[in-house]
Amino acid sequence: MIDRAIQVHGGLGVTDYTLLSFWYRHERAARIYDGADEVHKDVVARYALREYGVS
């Protein structure tokens, strides 16, 4: 979502004149230490399929 906001604002979105740059820096850090999106999708899929006996 923050990526889309950065795209809408263009170059201004990554300058220190907006709060977007602050949020973007913190989101990027969270992506790094939280893991890849694919890992989260895999965990959610396993959890959902567990109810049906699929592993």
Distance bins in CASP14 RR format, pairs under 12 A and 6 or more apart:
PFRMAT RR
TARGET T0000
AUTHOR 0000-0000-0000
RMODE 2
METHOD distances of the structure
MODEL  1
1 7 0 0 0 0 0 1 0 0 0 0 0
1 8 0 0 0 0 0 1 0 0 0 0 0
1 20 0 0 0 0 0 1 0 0 0 0 0
1 23 0 0 0 0 1 0 0 0 0 0 0
1 24 0 0 0 0 0 1 0 0 0 0 0
1 27 0 0 0 0 1 0 0 0 0 0 0
2 8 0 0 0 0 0 1 0 0 0 0 0
2 9 0 0 0 0 0 1 0 0 0 0 0
2 13 0 0 0 0 1 0 0 0 0 0 0
2 14 0 0 0 0 0 1 0 0 0 0 0
2 18 0 0 0 0 0 1 0 0 0 0 0
2 19 0 0 0 0 0 1 0 0 0 0 0
2 20 1 0 0 1 0 0 0 0 0 0 0
2 21 0 0 0 0 1 0 0 0 0 0 0
2 22 0 0 0 0 0 1 0 0 0 0 0
2 23 1 0 1 0 0 0 0 0 0 0 0
2 24 1 0 1 0 0 0 0 0 0 0 0
2 25 0 0 0 0 1 0 0 0 0 0 0
2 26 0 0 0 0 1 0 0 0 0 0 0
2 27 1 0 1 0 0 0 0 0 0 0 0
2 28 0 0 0 0 1 0 0 0 0 0 0
2 30 0 0 0 0 0 1 0 0 0 0 0
2 31 0 0 0 0 0 1 0 0 0 0 0
3 9 0 0 0 0 0 1 0 0 0 0 0
3 10 0 0 0 0 0 1 0 0 0 0 0
3 13 0 0 0 0 0 1 0 0 0 0 0
3 14 0 0 0 0 0 1 0 0 0 0 0
3 20 0 0 0 0 0 1 0 0 0 0 0
3 23 0 0 0 0 0 1 0 0 0 0 0
3 24 1 0 0 1 0 0 0 0 0 0 0
3 27 0 0 0 0 1 0 0 0 0 0 0
3 28 0 0 0 0 1 0 0 0 0 0 0
3 31 0 0 0 0 0 1 0 0 0 0 0
3 37 0 0 0 0 0 1 0 0 0 0 0
4 10 0 0 0 0 0 1 0 0 0 0 0
4 13 0 0 0 0 0 1 0 0 0 0 0
4 20 0 0 0 0 0 1 0 0 0 0 0
4 24 0 0 0 0 0 1 0 0 0 0 0
4 27 0 0 0 0 0 1 0 0 0 0 0
5 11 0 0 0 0 0 1 0 0 0 0 0
5 12 0 0 0 0 0 1 0 0 0 0 0
5 13 1 0 0 1 0 0 0 0 0 0 0
5 14 0 0 0 0 0 1 0 0 0 0 0
5 18 0 0 0 0 1 0 0 0 0 0 0
5 19 0 0 0 0 1 0 0 0 0 0 0
5 20 1 0 1 0 0 0 0 0 0 0 0
5 21 0 0 0 0 0 1 0 0 0 0 0
5 22 0 0 0 0 0 1 0 0 0 0 0
5 23 0 0 0 0 1 0 0 0 0 0 0
5 24 0 0 0 0 1 0 0 0 0 0 0
5 27 0 0 0 0 0 1 0 0 0 0 0
6 12 0 0 0 0 1 0 0 0 0 0 0
6 13 1 0 1 0 0 0 0 0 0 0 0
6 14 1 0 0 1 0 0 0 0 0 0 0
6 15 0 0 0 0 0 1 0 0 0 0 0
6 18 0 0 0 0 1 0 0 0 0 0 0
6 19 0 0 0 0 0 1 0 0 0 0 0
6 20 1 0 1 0 0 0 0 0 0 0 0
6 21 0 0 0 0 1 0 0 0 0 0 0
6 22 0 0 0 0 0 1 0 0 0 0 0
6 23 0 0 0 0 1 0 0 0 0 0 0
6 24 1 0 1 0 0 0 0 0 0 0 0
6 25 0 0 0 0 0 1 0 0 0 0 0
6 27 0 0 0 0 1 0 0 0 0 0 0
6 28 0 0 0 0 0 1 0 0 0 0 0
7 13 0 0 0 0 1 0 0 0 0 0 0
7 14 0 0 0 0 0 1 0 0 0 0 0
7 20 0 0 0 0 0 1 0 0 0 0 0
7 24 0 0 0 0 0 1 0 0 0 0 0
8 14 0 0 0 0 0 1 0 0 0 0 0
8 18 0 0 0 0 0 1 0 0 0 0 0
8 20 0 0 0 0 1 0 0 0 0 0 0
9 15 0 0 0 0 1 0 0 0 0 0 0
9 17 0 0 0 0 1 0 0 0 0 0 0
9 18 1 0 0 1 0 0 0 0 0 0 0
9 19 0 0 0 0 0 1 0 0 0 0 0
9 20 1 0 0 1 0 0 0 0 0 0 0
9 21 0 0 0 0 1 0 0 0 0 0 0
9 23 0 0 0 0 0 1 0 0 0 0 0
9 24 0 0 0 0 0 1 0 0 0 0 0
10 17 0 0 0 0 0 1 0 0 0 0 0
10 18 0 0 0 0 0 1 0 0 0 0 0
10 20 0 0 0 0 1 0 0 0 0 0 0
10 21 0 0 0 0 0 1 0 0 0 0 0
10 24 0 0 0 0 0 1 0 0 0 0 0
11 17 0 0 0 0 0 1 0 0 0 0 0
11 18 0 0 0 0 1 0 0 0 0 0 0
11 20 0 0 0 0 1 0 0 0 0 0 0
11 21 0 0 0 0 1 0 0 0 0 0 0
11 24 0 0 0 0 0 1 0 0 0 0 0
12 18 1 0 0 1 0 0 0 0 0 0 0
12 19 0 0 0 0 0 1 0 0 0 0 0
12 20 0 0 0 0 1 0 0 0 0 0 0
12 21 0 0 0 0 1 0 0 0 0 0 0
13 19 0 0 0 0 1 0 0 0 0 0 0
13 20 1 0 1 0 0 0 0 0 0 0 0
13 21 1 0 0 1 0 0 0 0 0 0 0
13 22 0 0 0 0 0 1 0 0 0 0 0
13 23 0 0 0 0 1 0 0 0 0 0 0
13 24 1 0 0 1 0 0 0 0 0 0 0
13 25 0 0 0 0 0 1 0 0 0 0 0
14 20 1 0 0 1 0 0 0 0 0 0 0
14 21 1 0 1 0 0 0 0 0 0 0 0
14 22 0 0 0 0 0 1 0 0 0 0 0
14 23 0 0 0 0 0 1 0 0 0 0 0
14 24 1 0 0 1 0 0 0 0 0 0 0
14 25 0 0 0 0 1 0 0 0 0 0 0
14 28 0 0 0 0 0 1 0 0 0 0 0
15 21 1 0 0 1 0 0 0 0 0 0 0
15 22 0 0 0 0 0 1 0 0 0 0 0
15 24 0 0 0 0 0 1 0 0 0 0 0
16 22 0 0 0 0 1 0 0 0 0 0 0
16 24 0 0 0 0 0 1 0 0 0 0 0
16 25 0 0 0 0 0 1 0 0 0 0 0
18 24 0 0 0 0 1 0 0 0 0 0 0
19 25 0 0 0 0 0 1 0 0 0 0 0
19 26 0 0 0 0 0 1 0 0 0 0 0
20 26 0 0 0 0 0 1 0 0 0 0 0
20 27 0 0 0 0 0 1 0 0 0 0 0
21 27 0 0 0 0 0 1 0 0 0 0 0
21 28 0 0 0 0 0 1 0 0 0 0 0
22 28 0 0 0 0 0 1 0 0 0 0 0
22 29 0 0 0 0 0 1 0 0 0 0 0
23 29 0 0 0 0 0 1 0 0 0 0 0
23 30 0 0 0 0 0 1 0 0 0 0 0
24 30 0 0 0 0 0 1 0 0 0 0 0
24 31 0 0 0 0 0 1 0 0 0 0 0
25 31 0 0 0 0 0 1 0 0 0 0 0
25 32 0 0 0 0 0 1 0 0 0 0 0
26 32 0 0 0 0 0 1 0 0 0 0 0
26 33 0 0 0 0 0 1 0 0 0 0 0
26 34 0 0 0 0 0 1 0 0 0 0 0
27 33 0 0 0 0 0 1 0 0 0 0 0
27 34 0 0 0 0 1 0 0 0 0 0 0
28 34 0 0 0 0 0 1 0 0 0 0 0
28 35 0 0 0 0 0 1 0 0 0 0 0
29 35 0 0 0 0 0 1 0 0 0 0 0
30 37 0 0 0 0 0 1 0 0 0 0 0
30 40 0 0 0 0 0 1 0 0 0 0 0
31 37 1 0 0 1 0 0 0 0 0 0 0
31 38 0 0 0 0 0 1 0 0 0 0 0
31 39 0 0 0 0 0 1 0 0 0 0 0
31 40 0 0 0 0 0 1 0 0 0 0 0
34 40 1 0 0 1 0 0 0 0 0 0 0
34 43 0 0 0 0 0 1 0 0 0 0 0
35 41 0 0 0 0 0 1 0 0 0 0 0
35 42 0 0 0 0 0 1 0 0 0 0 0
35 43 0 0 0 0 0 1 0 0 0 0 0
36 42 0 0 0 0 1 0 0 0 0 0 0
36 43 0 0 0 0 0 1 0 0 0 0 0
37 43 0 0 0 0 0 1 0 0 0 0 0
37 44 0 0 0 0 0 1 0 0 0 0 0
38 44 0 0 0 0 0 1 0 0 0 0 0
38 45 0 0 0 0 0 1 0 0 0 0 0
39 45 0 0 0 0 0 1 0 0 0 0 0
39 46 0 0 0 0 0 1 0 0 0 0 0
40 46 0 0 0 0 0 1 0 0 0 0 0
40 47 0 0 0 0 0 1 0 0 0 0 0
41 47 0 0 0 0 0 1 0 0 0 0 0
41 48 0 0 0 0 0 1 0 0 0 0 0
42 48 0 0 0 0 0 1 0 0 0 0 0
42 49 0 0 0 0 0 1 0 0 0 0 0
43 49 0 0 0 0 0 1 0 0 0 0 0
43 50 0 0 0 0 0 1 0 0 0 0 0
44 50 0 0 0 0 0 1 0 0 0 0 0
45 51 0 0 0 0 0 1 0 0 0 0 0
45 52 0 0 0 0 0 1 0 0 0 0 0
45 54 0 0 0 0 1 0 0 0 0 0 0
45 55 0 0 0 0 0 1 0 0 0 0 0
46 52 0 0 0 0 0 1 0 0 0 0 0
46 53 0 0 0 0 0 1 0 0 0 0 0
46 54 0 0 0 0 1 0 0 0 0 0 0
46 55 1 0 0 1 0 0 0 0 0 0 0
47 53 0 0 0 0 0 1 0 0 0 0 0
47 54 0 0 0 0 0 1 0 0 0 0 0
47 55 0 0 0 0 0 1 0 0 0 0 0
48 54 0 0 0 0 1 0 0 0 0 0 0
48 55 0 0 0 0 0 1 0 0 0 0 0
49 55 1 0 0 1 0 0 0 0 0 0 0
END
